Amino acid sequence: MTHAEAERPPLFLLVASRVAEDILTGRYPEGALVPSTNAAAGELGLNPATVRHGFSVLVESGLLVKRRGVGMLVAAGARESLLARRRSEFTARHIEPLLREARILGLDPTEVRSLLERGVQREQGDTAARQPSSSPRMSSAVSADPNAAAGSSIRASNSRAF
């Protein structure tokens, strides 16, 4: 096992993370069905038990709810819960270390703000450059049916997370 493999989270956590991100981005709004365990496993090329374990993490954390005979749905308030958690983690993981480093480098708050503003401007420019142009193909992929996007989301997850 390589060092990179040892550092990678277990696959079931990657599955949970991908679905959580899809909830955050609005791909799966409140009440939307997520793909079935078997459908997700087939799309990802994973064992259904691995996917089931990932989904159970989300159920235990209150982000998904099981509906007998229906499947797994995004729980009410799931997005807000994820946003609150991620914002808290963001501060601890990124802002506090950034401020410690700035203090070590002797940067005053004005310099830190200036650096952040330049970074935001650069990011906005990069984001604008990466925006795909509108095309019939893109718009036909959008559907009001939450189940229609489920397969494409899992396929995209496969290329992004696995």
C-alpha positions in Angstrom: 0.0 0.0 0.0 1.4 3.4 -1.0 1.4 6.4 1.3 -1.3 8.1 -0.9 -3.5 5.0 -0.5 -3.1 5.0 3.2 -4.0 8.7 3.3 -7.2 8.3 1.2 -10.4 8.0 3.2 -12.4 4.8 2.9 -14.6 4.5 -0.1 -17.8 4.6 1.9 -16.8 8.0 3.2 -16.0 9.2 -0.3 -19.6 8.1 -1.3 -21.0 10.0 1.7 -18.9 13.0 0.9 -20.0 13.1 -2.8 -23.7 12.9 -1.9 -23.3 15.6 0.8 -21.6 17.8 -1.8 -24.5 17.2 -4.2 -26.9 18.3 -1.4 -24.9 21.4 -0.8 -24.8 22.4 -4.5 -28.5 21.8 -4.9 -28.3 18.8 -7.1 -30.3 17.0 -4.5 -32.7 19.5 -2.9 -34.8 18.7 0.2 -37.1 15.8 -0.4 -35.3 14.6 -3.6 -34.6 11.0 -4.0 -31.0 10.0 -4.2 -30.0 7.0 -6.4 -30.7 3.6 -5.0 -27.9 1.7 -3.4 -27.7 -0.8 -6.3 -28.0 1.9 -9.0 -25.2 3.9 -7.3 -23.1 0.8 -6.8 -23.5 -0.1 -10.5 -22.6 3.4 -11.7 -19.5 3.7 -9.4 -18.4 0.1 -9.8 -18.5 -0.4 -6.1 -19.9 -3.1 -3.9 -23.5 -2.3 -2.9 -22.4 -2.8 0.8 -19.9 0.0 0.4 -22.5 2.4 -1.0 -25.0 1.3 1.7 -22.4 2.1 4.3 -21.8 5.6 2.9 -25.6 6.2 2.7 -26.0 5.0 6.3 -23.4 7.6 7.5 -25.7 10.3 5.9 -28.8 8.8 7.5 -27.1 8.7 10.9 -26.2 12.3 10.6 -29.7 13.3 9.7 -29.0 14.3 6.1 -30.9 11.5 4.4 -34.1 9.7 5.5 -35.2 6.2 4.6 -38.8 5.8 3.3 -39.9 2.2 3.1 -40.9 1.4 -0.5 -39.6 4.7 -1.8 -35.9 4.9 -1.1 -33.6 7.5 0.4 -34.6 11.2 0.4 -32.7 14.3 1.3 -33.9 15.3 4.8 -35.5 18.7 5.5 -32.8 21.1 6.6 -30.0 19.0 5.3 -28.4 21.7 3.2 -28.5 24.2 6.0 -27.0 21.7 8.4 -24.2 20.9 6.0 -23.5 24.6 5.4 -23.3 25.3 9.1 -20.9 22.4 9.6 -18.8 23.3 6.6 -18.5 26.9 7.6 -17.3 25.9 11.1 -14.8 23.5 9.6 -13.7 26.2 7.1 -12.7 28.5 9.9 -10.8 25.9 11.8 -9.1 24.4 8.8 -8.3 27.5 6.7 -8.9 30.8 8.4 -7.2 30.1 11.7 -4.0 28.6 10.1 -4.0 31.5 7.6 -4.0 34.0 10.4 -1.3 32.2 12.3 0.9 32.2 9.2 0.2 35.8 8.5 1.3 36.7 12.1 4.5 34.7 11.6 5.2 36.5 8.4 4.6 39.8 10.0 1.6 40.7 7.8 -0.8 43.2 9.4 -4.6 42.9 9.0 -4.7 45.4 6.1 -2.1 43.3 4.1 -4.0 40.1 4.8 -7.3 41.7 3.6 -5.5 43.0 0.5 -4.1 39.5 -0.3 -7.5 38.0 0.2 -9.2 40.5 -2.1 -6.6 39.8 -4.8 -7.2 36.1 -4.4 -10.9 36.6 -4.7 -10.5 38.7 -7.9 -8.2 36.1 -9.4 -10.7 33.3 -8.5 -13.6 35.2 -10.0 -11.6 35.7 -13.2 -10.7 32.0 -13.3 -14.3 31.0 -12.6 -15.6 33.3 -15.4 -13.0 31.8 -17.8 -14.2 28.2 -16.9 -17.9 28.9 -17.3 -19.3 26.8 -20.1 -21.2 28.5 -22.8 -25.0 27.8 -23.0 -25.8 25.0 -25.3 -28.9 22.9 -26.1 -27.0 19.9 -24.9 -26.4 21.5 -21.4 -30.1 22.6 -21.1 -31.4 19.2 -22.1 -29.5 17.6 -19.2 -31.5 19.7 -16.8 -34.8 18.2 -15.6 -37.3 19.1 -12.9 -37.4 15.4 -12.0 -35.0 14.8 -9.2 -34.6 11.2 -10.3 -33.5 12.2 -13.8 -30.3 13.7 -12.5 -29.5 10.9 -10.2 -27.7 8.7 -12.6 -25.7 11.6 -14.1 -24.7 12.8 -10.7 -23.3 9.4 -9.6 -21.4 9.1 -12.9 -20.0 12.6 -12.4 -19.2 11.6 -8.8 -17.3 8.6 -10.1 -15.0 10.8 -12.1 -14.6 13.5 -9.4 -14.3 11.4 -6.3 -13.0 8.0 -7.3 
